[in-house]
Amino acid sequence: MCGIVGAVAERNIVPILMEGLRRLEYRGYDSAGIAVPNGADVNRVRRAGKVQELQAALDESPLEGHTGISHTRWATHGIPNEANAHPHVSAGDVIVVHNGIIENFEELRDQLTADGYTFESETDTEAVAHRIHQHLQKTGDLSEAVRETVHELEGAYALAVMSVTDPDRLVIARAGAPAIVGIGEGENFVASDIAALLPVTRNYIILEEGDVAVVDRESVTIYDINDKVVERSVIESELTADAAERGDFGHYMQKEIHEQATAVKQTLEERTANGKVLDAAFGPAAIDVLDKTRNVHIVACGTSYHAGLIARYWIEDLCKLPCSVEIASEYRYRNPVVPDDTLFVTISQSGETADTLAALRAAKERNYLSSMVICNVPESSLVRESELVLMTRAGQEIGVASTKAFTTQLAALALLTISLARRNGLTEEQEKTLVAQLNELPGLIEQVLTLDPAIEALAEHFVDKHHALFLGRGVQNPVAMEGALKLKEISYIHAEAYAAGELKHGPLALVDDDMPVVAVAPDDALLEKLKSNLHEVDARGGELYVFADPRVQFGDRVGIHTTHMPAVIEDFQAPILYTIPLQLLAYHVAVKRGTDVDQPRNLAKSVTVE
C-alpha cells in the first residue's frame, strides 16, 4: 500500500525522490520520509502527514545526496506519527523502507530484543532493519544480509535497503508487493511503480516473486528466490511524465470522471469488428477456453466487486450460464464448490490487490478451467499470473475513489459477456445490436457529463447530512452500491445501498426528512416496481433524489428531485451511464464539505496488503 522510491546517481537525488513520492502518494499519505548516507552517518527526515509536510521540512533544511531511499506510508502497524514513519534505521547503519505486512514480526522482535536491539517504533518494518543489520555483522555484505533476511520473513513485502558502510548501492527485494528497477544512463532507480520514475526514465525491470536486486549507478544484479543470478527483461513504459498531471481540473477524481468517454473508447477499440466481439482480445488461448466455459466465477474487491455483480446479471441473462461473484478477501478462506468447466475471473484496477492476487493463487489449486483477469496495469502481478487477459486501457488513475476504472471494467465485462453469449444462443443480429450499443457509449458518456452543473447544485442538499440511502433494482442495485461507496469514501457521509424491494424489510425505518434517498430509475422492466418502492419513501417524509430516464415522470413536487438523463439509454448501457451521475454527486458533495477528495482519510489507492 505504501510507496517506495530510491536512486543511485552522480547528481543530487533528493529532488528525484521527492517528485517520485508525490507521484506515489496515492498509495498512502499517513507519513513520509527520506534518508541519504552522509559519511559515517545517515541524514534522515520524516514527517507525519502528507508528502508536502516532508517537503516543507526539506525547504527549511535542504538535504543532498547521491544515494537515497524514500517512502510515503499507509499505516498498518503503528499509528501515523513521525516515530512510525519510514525510513527505519538500525544501529546507525542499515536503512530500510517497506511496503507490505510482515506477519512474523512479533517473533522477530522478541528475538532481536533478546539479542540487545532496541525498538523505537511500533512497526513491523523496524524488525526487518534490525535483522538485516544482524546478518550484516556476520556476512559483511549487504546483498547477502538482505537475502538471508527475506528467507526468514513471512508475509508480503517490497523492501528497499541501503547501508552507510556501503553507500553507493541499493538492495531491493519483493514478495507479494510490487517493485521495479528503473534503468537510466549512469544512474539507476527503484520504486513501487513506474509512475514515480517517469520524469527520469521510462525503462524499467519488473522484479518477480522472491527476487532481490542489487542496484548501483552502472549495473543491476538480480537474484531469484533460490539465490541464483538471473536476467529480467527491460520494459519501456507507454506512460509519459505528464500522464499524472491533473491539468485544469480541481482534483484528479474530477479529471478522471471527465476522461471516461475516452477511457471507455480505448477499452473497446480494436476489440470489435463488423458487429462482432473479437475473441482474440482475451488472448491466444481464449477461443478454446470460452468454447468450454459452462460456469463463471468472479472474484474482486471494492469497486471491482460491484463491477462483478453487474456482470453477473449480464452473464446469467444473456449467456444463460451460472455466475457467482465473491469478495476476494473472503474467497480464499472458503472451500468453494467448483463445477466442471468454470472460468475464474478476477477484476482489479492495479493488478496488485493483495486479496485478489491471493484468491487467484488459491484458485490455481482448484479445478477451474482457466483464469482471466480484467485489469488496467499491463505489468502487474495479476496480469502476469493469469492465463487470459483483457486490459481496460483506462490510463493512469490516481484518485483513490475509482471512477474510470469502474466504467472501463464494465465495458470489458460487457465484451466478455457478448463473447460467451454468442456461444450460448445469442444470434448474429443480437450481437450486432449489443456491439453497436457498446460503441455508442463514449458519445453517451459525454452527454451524461453535461449534467455536471445541475448535479453540483443538487449537492448542496447533502452538505449537512450524516446519512444517505441509495436504491436500485435488478442490475441497478450494484450501481446503487457503487454510488453509496463513492459518497462514503470521499465525503465521509454514512451511505448504504439496498435493493429497493428490501426497503420494507427494515431500512424503511431509517427514512426521515433528514436522510436523502438516492435512486436510479432507467426505463426497464423493473421501473414500476421501483416506483412503488419510492412512493413508500415519499409517503414517510423521505427526501428523494432520482436519476431517471427522460421518459420517466415522478411528479414535480416537494420531496422529489428528479434529474433526467440527457438521452434514452438501452438496458445494456444503463449500468455504465447511470453510474456517472452518482460519481459526480459524490465528488461535488465532498468538495462542498471540504474533504480531501483525492486522498480521503484512512484509504489508499492500491491495496497491496491483506
C-alpha positions, -999 to +999 in steps of 0.1 A: +000+000+000+029+023+007+051+040-019+089+034-022+114+054-043+152+051-043+180+063-065+218+059-071+233+086-093+261+111-097+236+140-093+217+151-062+189+125-060+167+143-033+145+162-059+141+129-078+129+111-047+106+139-037+089+140-071+086+102-070+069+104-037+044+130-050+036+107-078+031+077-055+012+095-028-020+078-040-005+046-024-006+062+011-003+095+028-001+089+066+035+099+067+066+104+045+103+102+049+137+103+032+172+092+040+206+097+024+240+084+037+264+111+049+298+098+055+297+076+086+262+088+094+228+090+078+207+121+072+170+112+077+140+134+077+105+121+085+072+138+090+037+127+099+011+136+072+015+141+035+045+145+013+041+183+014+049+182+051+082+164+043+089+189+015+083+218+039+109+203+063+134+200+034+128+235+023+138+247+058+168+223+060+179+212+025+193+177+020+216+164-006+230+131-016+239+107-045+222+077-030+189+076-011+156+060-003+122+075+005+087+064+015+051+075+017+031+054+042-003+039+046-002+028+082-007-009+091+014-015+122+016+016+144-003+049+143+006+075+118+032+096+135+069+105+130+083+077+151+065+051+129+074+068+096+099+052+073+128+050+067+138+030+097+174+028+108+193+000+127+225+008+146+230+040+126+239+019+096+212-001+079+183+019+064+150+003+053+117+013+037+089-012+033+056-018+016+035-047+029+030-066+061+055-089+079+033-115+096+060-130+119+074-096+130+065-102+167+086-133+168+115-115+151+110-086+175+112-108+205+144-125+192+160-092+184+151-076+217+167-106+235+198-100+213+201-064+226+183-044+198+162-015+209+129-007+191+119+030+186+087+023+167+056+001+167+062-010+131+069-044+117+095-028+094+119-019+122+123-056+130+134-062+094+160-034+096+175-049+128+175-084+113+194-072+082+219-054+104+223-085+125+231-106+094+253-078+080+276-081+111+282-118+101+284-116+064+299-081+058+278-079+025+245-060+023+231-081-005+238-113+013+224-099+045+191-089+028+188-123+011+193-142+043+167-119+060+140-123+034+142-160+036+131-156+072+102-133+065+065-144+064+040-121+047+042-096+019+069-070+013+088-048-011+119-036+007+145-010-003+177-012+018+209+008+020+239+009+043+261+037+055+291+014+052+281+006+015+267+040+003+269+035-034+243+009-039+207-001-030+192-035-025+155-041-033+135-072-026+099-082-033+074-109-024+037-102-026+041-065-032+051-047-064+087-035-070+106-023-101+141-011-110+143+019-133+172+019-157+190+052-165+223+062-180+250+062-153+222+061-128+195+037-116+164+038-095+140+016-075+103+022-069+069+006-063+055+019-096+070+032-128+048+063-124+073+075-098+102+074-122+087+088-154+105+122-151+139+104-152+133+071-171+107+051-190+128+019-190+124-005-161+126-041-149+098-058-130+111-079-102+094-113-099+083-130-067+112-137-044+137-115-064+164-095-047+182-068-069+214-051-061+215-017-078+244+007-083+250+035-108+262+012-136+246-022-131+217-042-117+223-078-104+191-098-097+190-129-075+159-152-077+142-169-048+169-196-049+197-170-048+206-177-084+217-147-106+190-142-133+183-119-161+150-100-163+137-081-194+139-043-196+105-028-205+097+006-220+067+022-204+040+036-226+032+062-200+045+097-202+057+120-174+026+143-178+002+114-176+000+120-139-008+157-142-044+169-134-043+199-158-071+224-153-092+202-131-096+208-094-089+172-085-077+140-101-111+125-094-128+152-114-103+148-142-108+110-142-146+113-142-144+135-173-119+111-190-144+083-190-156+088-226-120+084-239-112+056-215-142+035-225-134+042-261-099+029-256-113-002-238-135-010-268-110-001-296-099-030-317-119-054-297-149-054-321-152-056-358-182-059-382-206-061-353-188-089-335-166-091-304-131-104-314-122-134-292-085-127-297-089-097-274-088-121-245-056-138-255-044-166-279-060-194-258-093-176-255-113-194-282-107-228-267-114-217-231-146-197-240-159-226-260-156-248-230-169-224-204-201-235-186-198-215-154-182-182-144-168-174-110-158-137-105-137-125-076-128-089-068-127-062-041-144-029-036-155-011-067-143-040-088-166-063-068-195-041-078-185-044-115-186-082-110-221-080-095-233-062-126-216-087-149-235-115-131-268-101-143-255-098-178-239-133-179-269-151-165-294-131-186-276-131-220-253-162-217-277-184-197-246-195-176-244-197-138-223-169-124-212-164-089-194-133-075-173-132-044-153-107-023-117-117-027-108-113+010-135-140+018-129-163-011-096-177+000-109-187+034-137-208+019-137-241+002-160-233-027-175-260-049-161-256-084-183-271-111-166-285-142-156-260-169-157-230-147-138-198-158-122-180-129-123-142-135-105-116-114-111-078-117-086-052-104-075-017-114-039-021-102-034-058-107-017-058-074-046-061-050-033-085-023-066-102-016-074-107-053-039-120-061-041-144-032-075-156-045-061-162-079-032-183-064-057-203-044-078-209-075-049-224-092-051-253-067-087-259-076-105-274-105-110-243-127-110-244-165-088-213-168-082-179-152-089-145-167-081-110-154-096-077-163-070-051-153-056-017-161-019-022-155-002-044-181+029-052-160+010-062-128+011-095-109-025-105-118-018-100-155+014-120-154-002-148-134-035-151-153-039-172-184-063-149-202-060-111-200-082-082-210-066-048-204-090-019-198-066+007-211-081+034-189-049+053-184-034+060-150-060+065-123-047+085-093-078+095-073-084+069-046-121+067-054-122+047-086-142+062-115-129+054-149-116+022-136-151+011-129-167+021-162-139+006-182-142-027-162-179-028-171-170-022-208-145-051-206-170-073-189-196-065-215-172-077-242-167-110-222-205-113-218-211-109-256-184-134-265-198-160-241-234-153-251-226-159-288-217-195-277-249-199-258-277-188-281-271-152-289-278-146-326-256-127-350-282-099-352-284-097-314-247-095-312-245-067-337-271-048-317-252-051-284-219-042-300-235-011-315-248-002-281-213-005-267-198+016-294-224+043-286-211+046-250-184+072-254-208+097-270-235+090-244-210+094-216-202+129-230-239+137-229-243+125-193-214+147-183-234+177-193-254+171-161-224+182-141-237+218-133-271+205-123-256+178-100-233+204-085-264+224-075-281+193-062-251+185-040-259+215-018-288+194-003-263+168+010-236+190+026-250+190+062-263+154+061-248+125+081-266+096+063-278+087+029-296+057+013-291+045-023-317+024-041-317+004-073-334-027-086-321-055-107-288-047-124-291-012-109-287-024-074-249-028-077-249+007-093-266+020-062-239+001-041-212+019-061-229+053-056-230+047-018-194+037-018-183+068-036-202+091-013-189+075+019-153+072+006-148+109-001-174+129+017-175+107+049-212+106+049-225+073+060-242+058+030-259+024+024-273+008-007-302-015-008-322-033-034-353-011-034-376-041-028-358-046+006-370-012+020-400-026+037-379-054+053-361-030+076-343+000+060-376+020+057-373+025+095-343+048+088-362+072+064-370+107+076-367+142+062-330+143+072-319+113+052-317+118+015-326+088-006-309+085-040-324+062-067-315+053-103-345+048-125-339+037-160-370+027-181-366-010-177-387-040-168-385-032-130-394+005-133-429+002-120-417-019-091-391+008-083-418+035-084-438+017-058-408+014-036-400+051-040-436+060-031-431+042+002-402+066+009-422+096-002-452+086+020-429+086+050-415+121+045-382+110+029-364+133+005-360+116-029-333+123-055-339+103-086-318+100-117-343+089-143-349+081-180-362+111-199-395+093-204-400+086-167-420+110-146-423+110-108-443+142-104-428+176-097-435+182-061-418+189-027-397+160-016-389+146-050-360+159-070-358+143-105-328+147-127-335+133-162-307+117-182-299+135-214-307+106-237-327+074-239-304+046-227-307+010-235-307-017-208-272-029-217-258+006-215-276+017-183-252+004-156-223+024-171-242+055-178-262+057-146-231+054-125-217+087-137-243+110-121-236+092-088-198+098-092-205+135-099-228+137-069-202+122-046-175+145-060-194+177-056-207+168-021-171+161-010-158+194-024-186+214-007-179+196+026-142+204+023-128+169+025-097+156+008-112+143-024-082+126-040-067+113-008-096+105+016-087+097+052-076+061+061-076+049+025-051+043-003-054+036-040-036+003-044-044-022-016-014-044-016-018-057+020-044-081+033 
